[in-house]
Amino acid sequence: MSPHEITRGGKDYIGYDYKTAAVEGGKASLYLDAYENFGWMPDGAVQERPLGGTVVLKLKRDRKILNKAELTRLQQHFEACMDEIAALEHSKTQRATAVSLAIGLGGTAFLAGSVFAVTNEPPLVLLCALLGIPGLIGWAVPYSLFKLLVGKRTAEVSPLIEAKYDEIHEICAKGKALAH
């Protein structure tokens, strides 16, 4: 018998609350570990969804658990922290993607102008060259710029993410003390 099982002697009825949580596949273990600190136990197998990389966790806990209101509040705080971490992770590439796409589209516009200039009657070769150079630069620069911007943003948000993980560990420790 595992230490996380709820058992009672005799024929006592045990009522459970049930929870289903869809989480990012890479963070499923973290969620399972955290939810156990709020009194939840796995209820059946973890189900993976092939599209989107999410995992569905099925959980249960004793309806008569002590400190249920406080555990629920701590659980909601944990979930909010995880949402903030996800938003910070997403922010690493969000601005870099937008800037890179804008420069790439600008380069495409210059190259389109260059093509129209060379296909004009009579061909405007000088205009073609003047538009082609920034167009080619607009196609060559975005990838390097993307990597640079992601690196800078990662350096900015990494301490914030680590602080959120520290906050999560404190929340889980408080939950563990109340649930067990």
C-alpha atoms as a printed R data frame, in Angstrom:
    type eleno elety resid chain resno       x      y       z
1   ATOM     1    CA   MET     A     1   0.000  0.000   0.000
2   ATOM     2    CA   SER     A     2   1.464  3.379  -0.994
3   ATOM     3    CA   PRO     A     3   1.650  6.222   1.536
4   ATOM     4    CA   HIS     A     4  -0.656  8.293  -0.688
5   ATOM     5    CA   GLU     A     5  -3.621  5.920  -0.529
6   ATOM     6    CA   ILE     A     6  -6.576  6.850   1.600
7   ATOM     7    CA   THR     A     7  -7.685  3.888   3.673
8   ATOM     8    CA   ARG     A     8 -10.114  3.406   6.479
9   ATOM     9    CA   GLY     A     9 -10.751  0.281   8.421
10  ATOM    10    CA   GLY     A    10 -14.003 -1.606   8.114
11  ATOM    11    CA   LYS     A    11 -16.779 -0.759   5.739
12  ATOM    12    CA   ASP     A    12 -16.631  3.035   6.008
13  ATOM    13    CA   TYR     A    13 -17.733  4.892   2.927
14  ATOM    14    CA   ILE     A    14 -15.142  7.206   1.374
15  ATOM    15    CA   GLY     A    15 -16.469  9.981  -0.824
16  ATOM    16    CA   TYR     A    16 -14.071 11.547  -3.301
17  ATOM    17    CA   ASP     A    17 -13.795 14.795  -5.204
18  ATOM    18    CA   TYR     A    18 -12.587 14.265  -8.773
19  ATOM    19    CA   LYS     A    19 -10.486 16.509 -10.938
20  ATOM    20    CA   THR     A    20  -9.340 16.289 -14.538
21  ATOM    21    CA   ALA     A    21  -6.472 18.512 -15.629
22  ATOM    22    CA   ALA     A    22  -5.072 18.887 -19.150
23  ATOM    23    CA   VAL     A    23  -1.418 19.883 -18.847
24  ATOM    24    CA   GLU     A    24   1.585 20.279 -21.125
25  ATOM    25    CA   GLY     A    25   3.201 16.869 -21.599
26  ATOM    26    CA   GLY     A    26   6.641 17.991 -20.432
27  ATOM    27    CA   LYS     A    27   5.270 19.289 -17.153
28  ATOM    28    CA   ALA     A    28   2.969 16.360 -16.279
29  ATOM    29    CA   SER     A    29   5.312 15.022 -13.571
30  ATOM    30    CA   LEU     A    30   5.563 18.447 -11.953
31  ATOM    31    CA   TYR     A    31   1.774 18.759 -11.897
32  ATOM    32    CA   LEU     A    32   1.340 15.251 -10.452
33  ATOM    33    CA   ASP     A    33   3.902 15.913  -7.724
34  ATOM    34    CA   ALA     A    34   2.331 19.269  -6.880
35  ATOM    35    CA   TYR     A    35  -1.253 18.004  -6.821
36  ATOM    36    CA   GLU     A    36  -0.278 15.278  -4.359
37  ATOM    37    CA   ASN     A    37   0.741 18.073  -1.974
38  ATOM    38    CA   PHE     A    38  -2.839 19.383  -2.107
39  ATOM    39    CA   GLY     A    39  -4.322 15.989  -1.224
40  ATOM    40    CA   TRP     A    40  -4.962 14.698  -4.754
41  ATOM    41    CA   MET     A    41  -4.054 11.165  -5.829
42  ATOM    42    CA   PRO     A    42  -3.809  9.804  -9.372
43  ATOM    43    CA   ASP     A    43  -7.048  8.068 -10.346
44  ATOM    44    CA   GLY     A    44  -6.259  5.761 -13.231
45  ATOM    45    CA   ALA     A    45  -3.815  6.027 -16.047
46  ATOM    46    CA   VAL     A    46  -2.529  9.289 -17.463
47  ATOM    47    CA   GLN     A    47  -3.968  9.873 -20.935
48  ATOM    48    CA   GLU     A    48  -1.854 11.499 -23.632
49  ATOM    49    CA   ARG     A    49  -3.433 13.546 -26.385
50  ATOM    50    CA   PRO     A    50  -1.400 13.159 -29.572
51  ATOM    51    CA   LEU     A    51  -2.272 16.605 -30.910
52  ATOM    52    CA   GLY     A    52  -0.939 19.540 -28.941
53  ATOM    53    CA   GLY     A    53   1.314 17.493 -26.674
54  ATOM    54    CA   THR     A    54  -1.051 17.675 -23.722
55  ATOM    55    CA   VAL     A    55  -1.600 15.057 -21.052
56  ATOM    56    CA   VAL     A    56  -4.860 14.539 -19.173
57  ATOM    57    CA   LEU     A    57  -4.406 13.853 -15.474
58  ATOM    58    CA   LYS     A    58  -7.267 12.208 -13.591
59  ATOM    59    CA   LEU     A    59  -7.131 12.854  -9.863
60  ATOM    60    CA   LYS     A    60  -9.205 12.238  -6.752
61  ATOM    61    CA   ARG     A    61  -9.109 13.221  -3.080
62  ATOM    62    CA   ASP     A    62 -11.126 12.520   0.026
63  ATOM    63    CA   ARG     A    63 -14.108 14.898   0.241
64  ATOM    64    CA   LYS     A    64 -13.608 15.163   3.994
65  ATOM    65    CA   ILE     A    65  -9.958 16.170   3.817
66  ATOM    66    CA   LEU     A    66  -8.946 18.599   6.533
67  ATOM    67    CA   ASN     A    67  -8.143 22.194   5.511
68  ATOM    68    CA   LYS     A    68  -9.917 21.721   2.173
69  ATOM    69    CA   ALA     A    69 -10.529 25.451   1.628
70  ATOM    70    CA   GLU     A    70  -6.898 26.390   2.282
71  ATOM    71    CA   LEU     A    71  -5.628 23.514   0.119
72  ATOM    72    CA   THR     A    72  -7.891 24.667  -2.716
73  ATOM    73    CA   ARG     A    73  -6.587 28.221  -2.364
74  ATOM    74    CA   LEU     A    74  -2.975 26.987  -2.458
75  ATOM    75    CA   GLN     A    75  -3.792 24.791  -5.466
76  ATOM    76    CA   GLN     A    76  -5.245 27.771  -7.338
77  ATOM    77    CA   HIS     A    77  -2.143 29.793  -6.478
78  ATOM    78    CA   PHE     A    78   0.019 26.958  -7.851
79  ATOM    79    CA   GLU     A    79  -2.036 26.824 -11.067
80  ATOM    80    CA   ALA     A    80  -1.737 30.614 -11.467
81  ATOM    81    CA   CYS     A    81   2.043 30.371 -11.066
82  ATOM    82    CA   MET     A    82   2.191 27.631 -13.705
83  ATOM    83    CA   ASP     A    83   0.148 29.830 -16.069
84  ATOM    84    CA   GLU     A    84   2.571 32.706 -15.460
85  ATOM    85    CA   ILE     A    85   5.524 30.424 -16.217
86  ATOM    86    CA   ALA     A    86   3.863 29.326 -19.463
87  ATOM    87    CA   ALA     A    87   3.295 32.976 -20.420
88  ATOM    88    CA   LEU     A    88   6.928 33.827 -19.652
89  ATOM    89    CA   GLU     A    89   8.127 30.848 -21.709
90  ATOM    90    CA   HIS     A    90   5.930 31.971 -24.612
91  ATOM    91    CA   SER     A    91   7.241 35.547 -24.338
92  ATOM    92    CA   LYS     A    92  10.752 34.314 -25.154
93  ATOM    93    CA   THR     A    93   9.871 33.927 -28.823
94  ATOM    94    CA   GLN     A    94   6.813 36.140 -29.227
95  ATOM    95    CA   ARG     A    95   8.520 39.486 -29.944
96  ATOM    96    CA   ALA     A    96  11.387 37.880 -31.852
97  ATOM    97    CA   THR     A    97   8.921 36.129 -34.152
98  ATOM    98    CA   ALA     A    98   6.982 39.327 -34.828
99  ATOM    99    CA   VAL     A    99  10.124 41.360 -35.607
100 ATOM   100    CA   SER     A   100  11.605 38.635 -37.817
101 ATOM   101    CA   LEU     A   101   8.370 38.211 -39.765
102 ATOM   102    CA   ALA     A   102   8.063 41.980 -40.271
103 ATOM   103    CA   ILE     A   103  11.605 42.222 -41.623
104 ATOM   104    CA   GLY     A   104  11.097 39.172 -43.832
105 ATOM   105    CA   LEU     A   105   7.869 40.593 -45.241
106 ATOM   106    CA   GLY     A   106   9.582 43.936 -45.819
107 ATOM   107    CA   GLY     A   107  12.354 42.145 -47.695
108 ATOM   108    CA   THR     A   108   9.742 40.342 -49.770
109 ATOM   109    CA   ALA     A   109   8.115 43.676 -50.665
110 ATOM   110    CA   PHE     A   110  11.475 45.090 -51.779
111 ATOM   111    CA   LEU     A   111  12.174 42.006 -53.893
112 ATOM   112    CA   ALA     A   112   8.712 42.228 -55.437
113 ATOM   113    CA   GLY     A   113   9.439 45.851 -56.338
114 ATOM   114    CA   SER     A   114  12.748 44.751 -57.800
115 ATOM   115    CA   VAL     A   115  11.037 42.138 -59.975
116 ATOM   116    CA   PHE     A   116   8.457 44.667 -61.184
117 ATOM   117    CA   ALA     A   117  11.263 47.126 -61.994
118 ATOM   118    CA   VAL     A   118  13.189 44.592 -64.098
119 ATOM   119    CA   THR     A   119  10.060 43.395 -65.945
120 ATOM   120    CA   ASN     A   120   9.019 46.959 -66.782
121 ATOM   121    CA   GLU     A   121   9.259 48.156 -70.405
122 ATOM   122    CA   PRO     A   122  11.981 49.402 -70.640
123 ATOM   123    CA   PRO     A   123  13.669 47.542 -67.712
124 ATOM   124    CA   LEU     A   124  14.670 49.801 -64.829
125 ATOM   125    CA   VAL     A   125  17.893 47.994 -63.941
126 ATOM   126    CA   LEU     A   126  19.189 50.615 -61.498
127 ATOM   127    CA   LEU     A   127  15.883 50.592 -59.569
128 ATOM   128    CA   CYS     A   128  15.933 46.795 -59.673
129 ATOM   129    CA   ALA     A   129  19.366 46.759 -58.016
130 ATOM   130    CA   LEU     A   130  18.402 49.446 -55.490
131 ATOM   131    CA   LEU     A   131  15.323 47.484 -54.425
132 ATOM   132    CA   GLY     A   132  16.967 44.059 -54.623
133 ATOM   133    CA   ILE     A   133  19.744 44.773 -52.126
134 ATOM   134    CA   PRO     A   134  17.469 45.639 -49.157
135 ATOM   135    CA   GLY     A   135  15.176 42.805 -50.267
136 ATOM   136    CA   LEU     A   136  17.961 40.246 -50.012
137 ATOM   137    CA   ILE     A   137  19.082 41.718 -46.691
138 ATOM   138    CA   GLY     A   138  15.470 41.478 -45.515
139 ATOM   139    CA   TRP     A   139  15.552 37.781 -46.308
140 ATOM   140    CA   ALA     A   140  19.000 37.098 -44.836
141 ATOM   141    CA   VAL     A   141  18.735 38.940 -41.499
142 ATOM   142    CA   PRO     A   142  15.560 37.576 -39.808
143 ATOM   143    CA   TYR     A   143  16.918 34.214 -38.647
144 ATOM   144    CA   SER     A   144  20.015 35.695 -36.999
145 ATOM   145    CA   LEU     A   145  17.960 38.500 -35.504
146 ATOM   146    CA   PHE     A   146  15.426 35.977 -34.200
147 ATOM   147    CA   LYS     A   147  18.166 34.013 -32.426
148 ATOM   148    CA   LEU     A   148  19.636 37.217 -30.959
149 ATOM   149    CA   LEU     A   149  16.280 38.493 -29.668
150 ATOM   150    CA   VAL     A   150  15.330 35.098 -28.206
151 ATOM   151    CA   GLY     A   151  18.687 34.940 -26.403
152 ATOM   152    CA   LYS     A   152  18.199 38.401 -24.909
153 ATOM   153    CA   ARG     A   153  14.632 37.705 -23.834
154 ATOM   154    CA   THR     A   154  15.614 34.337 -22.362
155 ATOM   155    CA   ALA     A   155  18.257 36.079 -20.247
156 ATOM   156    CA   GLU     A   156  15.610 38.554 -19.044
157 ATOM   157    CA   VAL     A   157  12.897 36.049 -18.129
158 ATOM   158    CA   SER     A   158  14.983 33.161 -16.780
159 ATOM   159    CA   PRO     A   159  15.359 34.736 -13.307
160 ATOM   160    CA   LEU     A   160  11.605 35.447 -13.260
161 ATOM   161    CA   ILE     A   161  10.827 31.838 -14.157
162 ATOM   162    CA   GLU     A   162  13.188 30.559 -11.478
163 ATOM   163    CA   ALA     A   163  11.511 32.843  -8.923
164 ATOM   164    CA   LYS     A   164   8.120 31.395  -9.911
165 ATOM   165    CA   TYR     A   165   9.440 27.838  -9.462
166 ATOM   166    CA   ASP     A   166  10.730 28.837  -5.999
167 ATOM   167    CA   GLU     A   167   7.275 30.226  -5.193
168 ATOM   168    CA   ILE     A   168   5.704 26.952  -6.392
169 ATOM   169    CA   HIS     A   169   7.964 24.935  -4.097
170 ATOM   170    CA   GLU     A   170   6.927 27.113  -1.138
171 ATOM   171    CA   ILE     A   171   3.241 26.669  -2.025
172 ATOM   172    CA   CYS     A   172   3.673 22.898  -2.286
173 ATOM   173    CA   ALA     A   173   5.477 22.765   1.053
174 ATOM   174    CA   LYS     A   174   2.574 24.633   2.704
175 ATOM   175    CA   GLY     A   175   0.097 22.285   1.025
176 ATOM   176    CA   LYS     A   176   2.044 19.216   2.135
177 ATOM   177    CA   ALA     A   177   1.995 20.446   5.725
178 ATOM   178    CA   LEU     A   178  -1.797 20.930   5.598
179 ATOM   179    CA   ALA     A   179  -2.711 17.771   3.669
180 ATOM   180    CA   HIS     A   180  -0.687 15.229   5.603
